[in-house]
Amino acid sequence: LAWLASQQLPAAFHIHALGLGDADGPATFVPPADDRHVSYSARRGKGQTGEAITIEVCTLPTLLNRIGATRIDVLKMDIEGFEYG
């Protein structure tokens, strides 16, 4: 999000700082074991010992309702352990 905020984006480009999940509410993510990686995961794996963070997630219908949308043109998903739900 910090990187996106530093970019010159078209006015029609909208970013929503929400995670998608199979339920609405908080979700816990753990940092990668390798500091050179950037993706946190919903599942703790081998070597992941760092402090977890909690972020708000919601279902796709909740997201559409919150942003007042009836359709999505592009949905970029970085799943990181939420693929099972």
PyMOL Python script that loads the backbone (N, CA, C, O; Angstrom):
from pymol import cmd

cmd.read_pdbstr("""\
ATOM      1  N   LEU A   1       0.819  -1.191   0.000  1.00  0.00           N
ATOM      2  CA  LEU A   1       0.000   0.000   0.000  1.00  0.00           C
ATOM      3  C   LEU A   1       0.862   1.254   0.000  1.00  0.00           C
ATOM      4  O   LEU A   1       0.534   2.236  -0.666  1.00  0.00           O
ATOM      5  N   ALA A   2       1.956   1.226   0.739  1.00  0.00           N
ATOM      6  CA  ALA A   2       2.842   2.392   0.768  1.00  0.00           C
ATOM      7  C   ALA A   2       3.432   2.645  -0.611  1.00  0.00           C
ATOM      8  O   ALA A   2       3.526   3.792  -1.047  1.00  0.00           O
ATOM      9  N   TRP A   3       3.828   1.581  -1.299  1.00  0.00           N
ATOM     10  CA  TRP A   3       4.391   1.733  -2.638  1.00  0.00           C
ATOM     11  C   TRP A   3       3.339   2.302  -3.588  1.00  0.00           C
ATOM     12  O   TRP A   3       3.637   3.213  -4.361  1.00  0.00           O
ATOM     13  N   LEU A   4       2.111   1.777  -3.541  1.00  0.00           N
ATOM     14  CA  LEU A   4       1.049   2.288  -4.407  1.00  0.00           C
ATOM     15  C   LEU A   4       0.773   3.760  -4.152  1.00  0.00           C
ATOM     16  O   LEU A   4       0.520   4.515  -5.091  1.00  0.00           O
ATOM     17  N   ALA A   5       0.819   4.174  -2.891  1.00  0.00           N
ATOM     18  CA  ALA A   5       0.571   5.572  -2.542  1.00  0.00           C
ATOM     19  C   ALA A   5       1.628   6.499  -3.132  1.00  0.00           C
ATOM     20  O   ALA A   5       1.373   7.687  -3.329  1.00  0.00           O
ATOM     21  N   SER A   6       2.803   5.966  -3.412  1.00  0.00           N
ATOM     22  CA  SER A   6       3.885   6.785  -3.965  1.00  0.00           C
ATOM     23  C   SER A   6       3.856   6.848  -5.492  1.00  0.00           C
ATOM     24  O   SER A   6       4.696   7.517  -6.094  1.00  0.00           O
ATOM     25  N   GLN A   7       2.912   6.169  -6.122  1.00  0.00           N
ATOM     26  CA  GLN A   7       2.839   6.090  -7.579  1.00  0.00           C
ATOM     27  C   GLN A   7       1.846   7.095  -8.157  1.00  0.00           C
ATOM     28  O   GLN A   7       0.920   7.532  -7.475  1.00  0.00           O
ATOM     29  N   GLN A   8       2.051   7.451  -9.418  1.00  0.00           N
ATOM     30  CA  GLN A   8       1.102   8.277 -10.161  1.00  0.00           C
ATOM     31  C   GLN A   8       0.105   7.330 -10.805  1.00  0.00           C
ATOM     32  O   GLN A   8       0.394   6.738 -11.845  1.00  0.00           O
ATOM     33  N   LEU A   9      -1.062   7.180 -10.202  1.00  0.00           N
ATOM     34  CA  LEU A   9      -2.064   6.241 -10.690  1.00  0.00           C
ATOM     35  C   LEU A   9      -3.185   6.996 -11.403  1.00  0.00           C
ATOM     36  O   LEU A   9      -3.487   8.133 -11.041  1.00  0.00           O
ATOM     37  N   PRO A  10      -3.803   6.380 -12.409  1.00  0.00           N
ATOM     38  CA  PRO A  10      -4.944   7.016 -13.067  1.00  0.00           C
ATOM     39  C   PRO A  10      -6.075   7.248 -12.067  1.00  0.00           C
ATOM     40  O   PRO A  10      -6.226   6.487 -11.111  1.00  0.00           O
ATOM     41  N   ALA A  11      -6.861   8.287 -12.284  1.00  0.00           N
ATOM     42  CA  ALA A  11      -7.958   8.622 -11.374  1.00  0.00           C
ATOM     43  C   ALA A  11      -8.967   7.488 -11.245  1.00  0.00           C
ATOM     44  O   ALA A  11      -9.605   7.343 -10.203  1.00  0.00           O
ATOM     45  N   ALA A  12      -9.115   6.687 -12.292  1.00  0.00           N
ATOM     46  CA  ALA A  12     -10.093   5.595 -12.283  1.00  0.00           C
ATOM     47  C   ALA A  12      -9.567   4.342 -11.583  1.00  0.00           C
ATOM     48  O   ALA A  12     -10.297   3.359 -11.461  1.00  0.00           O
ATOM     49  N   PHE A  13      -8.324   4.357 -11.126  1.00  0.00           N
ATOM     50  CA  PHE A  13      -7.720   3.207 -10.453  1.00  0.00           C
ATOM     51  C   PHE A  13      -8.030   3.304  -8.964  1.00  0.00           C
ATOM     52  O   PHE A  13      -7.618   4.259  -8.306  1.00  0.00           O
ATOM     53  N   HIS A  14      -8.745   2.331  -8.435  1.00  0.00           N
ATOM     54  CA  HIS A  14      -9.155   2.355  -7.026  1.00  0.00           C
ATOM     55  C   HIS A  14      -8.525   1.205  -6.263  1.00  0.00           C
ATOM     56  O   HIS A  14      -8.509   0.064  -6.725  1.00  0.00           O
ATOM     57  N   ILE A  15      -8.012   1.523  -5.096  1.00  0.00           N
ATOM     58  CA  ILE A  15      -7.402   0.521  -4.229  1.00  0.00           C
ATOM     59  C   ILE A  15      -8.233   0.450  -2.948  1.00  0.00           C
ATOM     60  O   ILE A  15      -8.570   1.477  -2.360  1.00  0.00           O
ATOM     61  N   HIS A  16      -8.557  -0.762  -2.527  1.00  0.00           N
ATOM     62  CA  HIS A  16      -9.310  -0.959  -1.300  1.00  0.00           C
ATOM     63  C   HIS A  16      -8.457  -1.825  -0.378  1.00  0.00           C
ATOM     64  O   HIS A  16      -8.161  -2.977  -0.696  1.00  0.00           O
ATOM     65  N   ALA A  17      -8.069  -1.272   0.747  1.00  0.00           N
ATOM     66  CA  ALA A  17      -7.168  -1.960   1.680  1.00  0.00           C
ATOM     67  C   ALA A  17      -7.938  -2.952   2.537  1.00  0.00           C
ATOM     68  O   ALA A  17      -8.065  -2.782   3.750  1.00  0.00           O
ATOM     69  N   LEU A  18      -8.440  -3.972   1.899  1.00  0.00           N
ATOM     70  CA  LEU A  18      -9.167  -5.051   2.578  1.00  0.00           C
ATOM     71  C   LEU A  18      -8.637  -6.372   2.074  1.00  0.00           C
ATOM     72  O   LEU A  18      -8.206  -6.492   0.927  1.00  0.00           O
ATOM     73  N   GLY A  19      -8.673  -7.355   2.940  1.00  0.00           N
ATOM     74  CA  GLY A  19      -8.348  -8.697   2.507  1.00  0.00           C
ATOM     75  C   GLY A  19      -9.632  -9.449   2.202  1.00  0.00           C
ATOM     76  O   GLY A  19     -10.684  -9.141   2.763  1.00  0.00           O
ATOM     77  N   LEU A  20      -9.553 -10.431   1.316  1.00  0.00           N
ATOM     78  CA  LEU A  20     -10.702 -11.287   1.024  1.00  0.00           C
ATOM     79  C   LEU A  20     -10.552 -12.588   1.797  1.00  0.00           C
ATOM     80  O   LEU A  20      -9.461 -13.148   1.899  1.00  0.00           O
ATOM     81  N   GLY A  21     -11.664 -13.052   2.335  1.00  0.00           N
ATOM     82  CA  GLY A  21     -11.652 -14.304   3.067  1.00  0.00           C
ATOM     83  C   GLY A  21     -12.980 -15.016   2.925  1.00  0.00           C
ATOM     84  O   GLY A  21     -13.864 -14.564   2.197  1.00  0.00           O
ATOM     85  N   ASP A  22     -13.115 -16.120   3.614  1.00  0.00           N
ATOM     86  CA  ASP A  22     -14.371 -16.875   3.541  1.00  0.00           C
ATOM     87  C   ASP A  22     -15.349 -16.434   4.632  1.00  0.00           C
ATOM     88  O   ASP A  22     -16.428 -17.011   4.765  1.00  0.00           O
ATOM     89  N   ALA A  23     -14.977 -15.409   5.416  1.00  0.00           N
ATOM     90  CA  ALA A  23     -15.850 -14.842   6.447  1.00  0.00           C
ATOM     91  C   ALA A  23     -15.424 -13.392   6.692  1.00  0.00           C
ATOM     92  O   ALA A  23     -14.294 -13.011   6.387  1.00  0.00           O
ATOM     93  N   ASP A  24     -16.322 -12.598   7.238  1.00  0.00           N
ATOM     94  CA  ASP A  24     -16.016 -11.218   7.587  1.00  0.00           C
ATOM     95  C   ASP A  24     -15.403 -11.173   8.986  1.00  0.00           C
ATOM     96  O   ASP A  24     -15.888 -11.842   9.898  1.00  0.00           O
ATOM     97  N   GLY A  25     -14.336 -10.387   9.158  1.00  0.00           N
ATOM     98  CA  GLY A  25     -13.735 -10.238  10.472  1.00  0.00           C
ATOM     99  C   GLY A  25     -12.226 -10.200  10.412  1.00  0.00           C
ATOM    100  O   GLY A  25     -11.645 -10.095   9.332  1.00  0.00           O
ATOM    101  N   PRO A  26     -11.586 -10.286  11.565  1.00  0.00           N
ATOM    102  CA  PRO A  26     -10.123 -10.226  11.609  1.00  0.00           C
ATOM    103  C   PRO A  26      -9.487 -11.542  11.159  1.00  0.00           C
ATOM    104  O   PRO A  26     -10.048 -12.620  11.356  1.00  0.00           O
ATOM    105  N   ALA A  27      -8.311 -11.429  10.555  1.00  0.00           N
ATOM    106  CA  ALA A  27      -7.533 -12.603  10.150  1.00  0.00           C
ATOM    107  C   ALA A  27      -6.083 -12.365  10.553  1.00  0.00           C
ATOM    108  O   ALA A  27      -5.580 -11.245  10.452  1.00  0.00           O
ATOM    109  N   THR A  28      -5.422 -13.406  11.004  1.00  0.00           N
ATOM    110  CA  THR A  28      -4.041 -13.312  11.455  1.00  0.00           C
ATOM    111  C   THR A  28      -3.104 -13.840  10.374  1.00  0.00           C
ATOM    112  O   THR A  28      -3.358 -14.878   9.763  1.00  0.00           O
ATOM    113  N   PHE A  29      -2.015 -13.103  10.153  1.00  0.00           N
ATOM    114  CA  PHE A  29      -1.006 -13.487   9.168  1.00  0.00           C
ATOM    115  C   PHE A  29       0.356 -13.480   9.825  1.00  0.00           C
ATOM    116  O   PHE A  29       0.631 -12.653  10.695  1.00  0.00           O
ATOM    117  N   VAL A  30       1.212 -14.404   9.409  1.00  0.00           N
ATOM    118  CA  VAL A  30       2.565 -14.504   9.956  1.00  0.00           C
ATOM    119  C   VAL A  30       3.573 -14.111   8.887  1.00  0.00           C
ATOM    120  O   VAL A  30       3.344 -14.340   7.699  1.00  0.00           O
ATOM    121  N   PRO A  31       4.700 -13.513   9.310  1.00  0.00           N
ATOM    122  CA  PRO A  31       5.709 -13.064   8.348  1.00  0.00           C
ATOM    123  C   PRO A  31       6.442 -14.243   7.723  1.00  0.00           C
ATOM    124  O   PRO A  31       6.439 -15.347   8.267  1.00  0.00           O
ATOM    125  N   PRO A  32       7.071 -13.997   6.575  1.00  0.00           N
ATOM    126  CA  PRO A  32       7.840 -15.063   5.936  1.00  0.00           C
ATOM    127  C   PRO A  32       9.089 -15.399   6.757  1.00  0.00           C
ATOM    128  O   PRO A  32       9.608 -14.560   7.493  1.00  0.00           O
ATOM    129  N   ALA A  33       9.552 -16.624   6.618  1.00  0.00           N
ATOM    130  CA  ALA A  33      10.762 -17.050   7.324  1.00  0.00           C
ATOM    131  C   ALA A  33      11.994 -16.335   6.766  1.00  0.00           C
ATOM    132  O   ALA A  33      12.941 -16.057   7.503  1.00  0.00           O
ATOM    133  N   ASP A  34      11.980 -16.041   5.481  1.00  0.00           N
ATOM    134  CA  ASP A  34      13.099 -15.390   4.796  1.00  0.00           C
ATOM    135  C   ASP A  34      12.809 -13.897   4.672  1.00  0.00           C
ATOM    136  O   ASP A  34      11.830 -13.516   4.030  1.00  0.00           O
ATOM    137  N   ASP A  35      13.634 -13.050   5.269  1.00  0.00           N
ATOM    138  CA  ASP A  35      13.432 -11.602   5.241  1.00  0.00           C
ATOM    139  C   ASP A  35      13.414 -11.018   3.835  1.00  0.00           C
ATOM    140  O   ASP A  35      12.916  -9.910   3.638  1.00  0.00           O
ATOM    141  N   ARG A  36      13.945 -11.738   2.860  1.00  0.00           N
ATOM    142  CA  ARG A  36      13.944 -11.235   1.480  1.00  0.00           C
ATOM    143  C   ARG A  36      12.587 -11.398   0.820  1.00  0.00           C
ATOM    144  O   ARG A  36      12.345 -10.823  -0.241  1.00  0.00           O
ATOM    145  N   HIS A  37      11.695 -12.173   1.432  1.00  0.00           N
ATOM    146  CA  HIS A  37      10.349 -12.366   0.892  1.00  0.00           C
ATOM    147  C   HIS A  37       9.412 -11.351   1.531  1.00  0.00           C
ATOM    148  O   HIS A  37       9.663 -10.879   2.640  1.00  0.00           O
ATOM    149  N   VAL A  38       8.326 -11.015   0.829  1.00  0.00           N
ATOM    150  CA  VAL A  38       7.432  -9.969   1.335  1.00  0.00           C
ATOM    151  C   VAL A  38       6.054 -10.473   1.725  1.00  0.00           C
ATOM    152  O   VAL A  38       5.312  -9.759   2.399  1.00  0.00           O
ATOM    153  N   SER A  39       5.694 -11.674   1.322  1.00  0.00           N
ATOM    154  CA  SER A  39       4.331 -12.153   1.531  1.00  0.00           C
ATOM    155  C   SER A  39       4.139 -12.798   2.895  1.00  0.00           C
ATOM    156  O   SER A  39       4.822 -13.759   3.246  1.00  0.00           O
ATOM    157  N   TYR A  40       3.212 -12.259   3.646  1.00  0.00           N
ATOM    158  CA  TYR A  40       2.786 -12.887   4.893  1.00  0.00           C
ATOM    159  C   TYR A  40       1.839 -14.029   4.543  1.00  0.00           C
ATOM    160  O   TYR A  40       1.293 -14.055   3.440  1.00  0.00           O
ATOM    161  N   SER A  41       1.633 -14.967   5.454  1.00  0.00           N
ATOM    162  CA  SER A  41       0.783 -16.114   5.199  1.00  0.00           C
ATOM    163  C   SER A  41      -0.223 -16.319   6.329  1.00  0.00           C
ATOM    164  O   SER A  41       0.050 -16.004   7.487  1.00  0.00           O
ATOM    165  N   ALA A  42      -1.387 -16.851   5.972  1.00  0.00           N
ATOM    166  CA  ALA A  42      -2.402 -17.168   6.971  1.00  0.00           C
ATOM    167  C   ALA A  42      -2.049 -18.457   7.708  1.00  0.00           C
ATOM    168  O   ALA A  42      -2.675 -18.782   8.717  1.00  0.00           O
ATOM    169  N   ARG A  43      -1.075 -19.176   7.226  1.00  0.00           N
ATOM    170  CA  ARG A  43      -0.670 -20.428   7.857  1.00  0.00           C
ATOM    171  C   ARG A  43       0.806 -20.362   8.236  1.00  0.00           C
ATOM    172  O   ARG A  43       1.659 -20.024   7.415  1.00  0.00           O
ATOM    173  N   ARG A  44       1.088 -20.690   9.485  1.00  0.00           N
ATOM    174  CA  ARG A  44       2.483 -20.695   9.921  1.00  0.00           C
ATOM    175  C   ARG A  44       3.172 -21.922   9.334  1.00  0.00           C
ATOM    176  O   ARG A  44       2.671 -23.042   9.432  1.00  0.00           O
ATOM    177  N   GLY A  45       4.315 -21.690   8.730  1.00  0.00           N
ATOM    178  CA  GLY A  45       5.079 -22.772   8.127  1.00  0.00           C
ATOM    179  C   GLY A  45       6.433 -22.915   8.773  1.00  0.00           C
ATOM    180  O   GLY A  45       6.743 -22.244   9.758  1.00  0.00           O
ATOM    181  N   LYS A  46       7.224 -23.780   8.220  1.00  0.00           N
ATOM    182  CA  LYS A  46       8.560 -24.061   8.746  1.00  0.00           C
ATOM    183  C   LYS A  46       9.405 -22.782   8.746  1.00  0.00           C
ATOM    184  O   LYS A  46       9.518 -22.106   7.724  1.00  0.00           O
ATOM    185  N   GLY A  47       9.982 -22.466   9.877  1.00  0.00           N
ATOM    186  CA  GLY A  47      10.877 -21.327   9.980  1.00  0.00           C
ATOM    187  C   GLY A  47      10.196 -19.994  10.236  1.00  0.00           C
ATOM    188  O   GLY A  47      10.882 -18.991  10.435  1.00  0.00           O
ATOM    189  N   GLN A  48       8.880 -19.949  10.237  1.00  0.00           N
ATOM    190  CA  GLN A  48       8.172 -18.691  10.475  1.00  0.00           C
ATOM    191  C   GLN A  48       8.020 -18.483  11.974  1.00  0.00           C
ATOM    192  O   GLN A  48       7.204 -19.137  12.625  1.00  0.00           O
ATOM    193  N   THR A  49       8.808 -17.571  12.510  1.00  0.00           N
ATOM    194  CA  THR A  49       8.789 -17.342  13.954  1.00  0.00           C
ATOM    195  C   THR A  49       8.488 -15.896  14.308  1.00  0.00           C
ATOM    196  O   THR A  49       8.410 -15.563  15.490  1.00  0.00           O
ATOM    197  N   GLY A  50       8.319 -15.037  13.331  1.00  0.00           N
ATOM    198  CA  GLY A  50       8.098 -13.618  13.588  1.00  0.00           C
ATOM    199  C   GLY A  50       6.720 -13.333  14.167  1.00  0.00           C
ATOM    200  O   GLY A  50       5.861 -14.211  14.241  1.00  0.00           O
ATOM    201  N   GLU A  51       6.534 -12.080  14.575  1.00  0.00           N
ATOM    202  CA  GLU A  51       5.283 -11.644  15.183  1.00  0.00           C
ATOM    203  C   GLU A  51       4.172 -11.541  14.140  1.00  0.00           C
ATOM    204  O   GLU A  51       4.348 -10.925  13.089  1.00  0.00           O
ATOM    205  N   ALA A  52       3.050 -12.139  14.440  1.00  0.00           N
ATOM    206  CA  ALA A  52       1.900 -12.127  13.534  1.00  0.00           C
ATOM    207  C   ALA A  52       1.223 -10.763  13.551  1.00  0.00           C
ATOM    208  O   ALA A  52       1.341 -10.010  14.517  1.00  0.00           O
ATOM    209  N   ILE A  53       0.511 -10.454  12.468  1.00  0.00           N
ATOM    210  CA  ILE A  53      -0.291  -9.244  12.391  1.00  0.00           C
ATOM    211  C   ILE A  53      -1.747  -9.647  12.142  1.00  0.00           C
ATOM    212  O   ILE A  53      -2.013 -10.730  11.620  1.00  0.00           O
ATOM    213  N   THR A  54      -2.672  -8.789  12.509  1.00  0.00           N
ATOM    214  CA  THR A  54      -4.082  -9.044  12.282  1.00  0.00           C
ATOM    215  C   THR A  54      -4.630  -7.951  11.380  1.00  0.00           C
ATOM    216  O   THR A  54      -4.412  -6.765  11.629  1.00  0.00           O
ATOM    217  N   ILE A  55      -5.348  -8.350  10.324  1.00  0.00           N
ATOM    218  CA  ILE A  55      -5.964  -7.392   9.412  1.00  0.00           C
ATOM    219  C   ILE A  55      -7.427  -7.760   9.222  1.00  0.00           C
ATOM    220  O   ILE A  55      -7.840  -8.880   9.521  1.00  0.00           O
ATOM    221  N   GLU A  56      -8.194  -6.823   8.730  1.00  0.00           N
ATOM    222  CA  GLU A  56      -9.614  -7.038   8.466  1.00  0.00           C
ATOM    223  C   GLU A  56      -9.786  -7.701   7.101  1.00  0.00           C
ATOM    224  O   GLU A  56      -9.201  -7.265   6.110  1.00  0.00           O
ATOM    225  N   VAL A  57     -10.592  -8.757   7.063  1.00  0.00           N
ATOM    226  CA  VAL A  57     -10.926  -9.409   5.801  1.00  0.00           C
ATOM    227  C   VAL A  57     -12.444  -9.467   5.670  1.00  0.00           C
ATOM    228  O   VAL A  57     -13.170  -9.335   6.655  1.00  0.00           O
ATOM    229  N   CYS A  58     -12.902  -9.661   4.464  1.00  0.00           N
ATOM    230  CA  CYS A  58     -14.339  -9.784   4.226  1.00  0.00           C
ATOM    231  C   CYS A  58     -14.580 -10.691   3.027  1.00  0.00           C
ATOM    232  O   CYS A  58     -13.669 -10.970   2.247  1.00  0.00           O
ATOM    233  N   THR A  59     -15.801 -11.139   2.896  1.00  0.00           N
ATOM    234  CA  THR A  59     -16.169 -11.976   1.753  1.00  0.00           C
ATOM    235  C   THR A  59     -16.324 -11.091   0.522  1.00  0.00           C
ATOM    236  O   THR A  59     -16.441  -9.872   0.647  1.00  0.00           O
ATOM    237  N   LEU A  60     -16.326 -11.686  -0.651  1.00  0.00           N
ATOM    238  CA  LEU A  60     -16.495 -10.924  -1.886  1.00  0.00           C
ATOM    239  C   LEU A  60     -17.842 -10.186  -1.914  1.00  0.00           C
ATOM    240  O   LEU A  60     -17.873  -9.023  -2.315  1.00  0.00           O
ATOM    241  N   PRO A  61     -18.960 -10.816  -1.503  1.00  0.00           N
ATOM    242  CA  PRO A  61     -20.218 -10.057  -1.466  1.00  0.00           C
ATOM    243  C   PRO A  61     -20.154  -8.846  -0.531  1.00  0.00           C
ATOM    244  O   PRO A  61     -20.704  -7.791  -0.848  1.00  0.00           O
ATOM    245  N   THR A  62     -19.491  -8.990   0.614  1.00  0.00           N
ATOM    246  CA  THR A  62     -19.337  -7.862   1.536  1.00  0.00           C
ATOM    247  C   THR A  62     -18.505  -6.761   0.890  1.00  0.00           C
ATOM    248  O   THR A  62     -18.842  -5.582   0.998  1.00  0.00           O
ATOM    249  N   LEU A  63     -17.423  -7.140   0.224  1.00  0.00           N
ATOM    250  CA  LEU A  63     -16.583  -6.157  -0.459  1.00  0.00           C
ATOM    251  C   LEU A  63     -17.380  -5.390  -1.504  1.00  0.00           C
ATOM    252  O   LEU A  63     -17.318  -4.161  -1.554  1.00  0.00           O
ATOM    253  N   LEU A  64     -18.128  -6.106  -2.338  1.00  0.00           N
ATOM    254  CA  LEU A  64     -18.934  -5.442  -3.371  1.00  0.00           C
ATOM    255  C   LEU A  64     -19.926  -4.468  -2.736  1.00  0.00           C
ATOM    256  O   LEU A  64     -20.130  -3.366  -3.246  1.00  0.00           O
ATOM    257  N   ASN A  65     -20.534  -4.867  -1.638  1.00  0.00           N
ATOM    258  CA  ASN A  65     -21.485  -4.012  -0.950  1.00  0.00           C
ATOM    259  C   ASN A  65     -20.799  -2.761  -0.378  1.00  0.00           C
ATOM    260  O   ASN A  65     -21.325  -1.654  -0.496  1.00  0.00           O
ATOM    261  N   ARG A  66     -19.636  -2.940   0.234  1.00  0.00           N
ATOM    262  CA  ARG A  66     -18.909  -1.813   0.835  1.00  0.00           C
ATOM    263  C   ARG A  66     -18.496  -0.768  -0.181  1.00  0.00           C
ATOM    264  O   ARG A  66     -18.543   0.430   0.095  1.00  0.00           O
ATOM    265  N   ILE A  67     -18.092  -1.222  -1.359  1.00  0.00           N
ATOM    266  CA  ILE A  67     -17.618  -0.258  -2.358  1.00  0.00           C
ATOM    267  C   ILE A  67     -18.728   0.159  -3.314  1.00  0.00           C
ATOM    268  O   ILE A  67     -18.501   0.963  -4.217  1.00  0.00           O
ATOM    269  N   GLY A  68     -19.923  -0.382  -3.121  1.00  0.00           N
ATOM    270  CA  GLY A  68     -21.058   0.002  -3.961  1.00  0.00           C
ATOM    271  C   GLY A  68     -20.931  -0.461  -5.396  1.00  0.00           C
ATOM    272  O   GLY A  68     -21.381   0.220  -6.318  1.00  0.00           O
ATOM    273  N   ALA A  69     -20.317  -1.622  -5.587  1.00  0.00           N
ATOM    274  CA  ALA A  69     -20.091  -2.135  -6.943  1.00  0.00           C
ATOM    275  C   ALA A  69     -21.041  -3.279  -7.267  1.00  0.00           C
ATOM    276  O   ALA A  69     -21.458  -4.030  -6.385  1.00  0.00           O
ATOM    277  N   THR A  70     -21.368  -3.394  -8.527  1.00  0.00           N
ATOM    278  CA  THR A  70     -22.165  -4.532  -8.989  1.00  0.00           C
ATOM    279  C   THR A  70     -21.317  -5.480  -9.817  1.00  0.00           C
ATOM    280  O   THR A  70     -21.735  -6.596 -10.125  1.00  0.00           O
ATOM    281  N   ARG A  71     -20.113  -5.024 -10.178  1.00  0.00           N
ATOM    282  CA  ARG A  71     -19.193  -5.885 -10.924  1.00  0.00           C
ATOM    283  C   ARG A  71     -17.764  -5.435 -10.664  1.00  0.00           C
ATOM    284  O   ARG A  71     -17.527  -4.314 -10.215  1.00  0.00           O
ATOM    285  N   ILE A  72     -16.824  -6.311 -10.948  1.00  0.00           N
ATOM    286  CA  ILE A  72     -15.400  -6.010 -10.804  1.00  0.00           C
ATOM    287  C   ILE A  72     -14.742  -6.268 -12.143  1.00  0.00           C
ATOM    288  O   ILE A  72     -14.925  -7.333 -12.733  1.00  0.00           O
ATOM    289  N   ASP A  73     -13.978  -5.301 -12.627  1.00  0.00           N
ATOM    290  CA  ASP A  73     -13.279  -5.473 -13.904  1.00  0.00           C
ATOM    291  C   ASP A  73     -12.018  -6.315 -13.741  1.00  0.00           C
ATOM    292  O   ASP A  73     -11.752  -7.201 -14.552  1.00  0.00           O
ATOM    293  N   VAL A  74     -11.242  -6.038 -12.692  1.00  0.00           N
ATOM    294  CA  VAL A  74     -10.012  -6.788 -12.428  1.00  0.00           C
ATOM    295  C   VAL A  74      -9.944  -7.049 -10.930  1.00  0.00           C
ATOM    296  O   VAL A  74     -10.124  -6.139 -10.120  1.00  0.00           O
ATOM    297  N   LEU A  75      -9.685  -8.286 -10.575  1.00  0.00           N
ATOM    298  CA  LEU A  75      -9.510  -8.649  -9.171  1.00  0.00           C
ATOM    299  C   LEU A  75      -8.172  -9.357  -9.054  1.00  0.00           C
ATOM    300  O   LEU A  75      -8.017 -10.475  -9.545  1.00  0.00           O
ATOM    301  N   LYS A  76      -7.200  -8.717  -8.405  1.00  0.00           N
ATOM    302  CA  LYS A  76      -5.876  -9.296  -8.222  1.00  0.00           C
ATOM    303  C   LYS A  76      -5.862  -9.948  -6.856  1.00  0.00           C
ATOM    304  O   LYS A  76      -6.111  -9.283  -5.851  1.00  0.00           O
ATOM    305  N   MET A  77      -5.579 -11.227  -6.804  1.00  0.00           N
ATOM    306  CA  MET A  77      -5.589 -11.940  -5.533  1.00  0.00           C
ATOM    307  C   MET A  77      -4.213 -12.522  -5.234  1.00  0.00           C
ATOM    308  O   MET A  77      -3.595 -13.158  -6.089  1.00  0.00           O
ATOM    309  N   ASP A  78      -3.747 -12.298  -4.018  1.00  0.00           N
ATOM    310  CA  ASP A  78      -2.523 -12.882  -3.503  1.00  0.00           C
ATOM    311  C   ASP A  78      -2.971 -13.705  -2.303  1.00  0.00           C
ATOM    312  O   ASP A  78      -3.129 -13.154  -1.214  1.00  0.00           O
ATOM    313  N   ILE A  79      -3.178 -14.992  -2.471  1.00  0.00           N
ATOM    314  CA  ILE A  79      -3.925 -15.838  -1.546  1.00  0.00           C
ATOM    315  C   ILE A  79      -3.221 -16.096  -0.221  1.00  0.00           C
ATOM    316  O   ILE A  79      -3.826 -15.909   0.835  1.00  0.00           O
ATOM    317  N   GLU A  80      -1.975 -16.514  -0.246  1.00  0.00           N
ATOM    318  CA  GLU A  80      -1.157 -16.728   0.957  1.00  0.00           C
ATOM    319  C   GLU A  80      -1.825 -17.489   2.089  1.00  0.00           C
ATOM    320  O   GLU A  80      -1.890 -16.991   3.213  1.00  0.00           O
ATOM    321  N   GLY A  81      -2.322 -18.684   1.811  1.00  0.00           N
ATOM    322  CA  GLY A  81      -2.879 -19.543   2.852  1.00  0.00           C
ATOM    323  C   GLY A  81      -4.392 -19.488   2.938  1.00  0.00           C
ATOM    324  O   GLY A  81      -4.987 -20.281   3.669  1.00  0.00           O
ATOM    325  N   PHE A  82      -5.034 -18.582   2.221  1.00  0.00           N
ATOM    326  CA  PHE A  82      -6.490 -18.489   2.255  1.00  0.00           C
ATOM    327  C   PHE A  82      -7.133 -19.285   1.130  1.00  0.00           C
ATOM    328  O   PHE A  82      -8.356 -19.272   0.997  1.00  0.00           O
ATOM    329  N   GLU A  83      -6.347 -19.974   0.323  1.00  0.00           N
ATOM    330  CA  GLU A  83      -6.922 -20.734  -0.783  1.00  0.00           C
ATOM    331  C   GLU A  83      -7.795 -21.878  -0.312  1.00  0.00           C
ATOM    332  O   GLU A  83      -8.665 -22.331  -1.055  1.00  0.00           O
ATOM    333  N   TYR A  84      -7.586 -22.353   0.899  1.00  0.00           N
ATOM    334  CA  TYR A  84      -8.359 -23.482   1.384  1.00  0.00           C
ATOM    335  C   TYR A  84      -9.795 -23.084   1.734  1.00  0.00           C
ATOM    336  O   TYR A  84     -10.734 -23.817   1.423  1.00  0.00           O
ATOM    337  N   GLY A  85      -9.967 -21.938   2.375  1.00  0.00           N
ATOM    338  CA  GLY A  85     -11.295 -21.429   2.691  1.00  0.00           C
ATOM    339  C   GLY A  85     -12.019 -21.001   1.441  1.00  0.00           C
ATOM    340  O   GLY A  85     -13.160 -20.544   1.515  1.00  0.00           O
TER     341      GLY A  85
END
""", "prot")
cmd.dss("prot")
cmd.show_as("cartoon", "prot")
cmd.util.cbc("prot")
cmd.orient("prot")
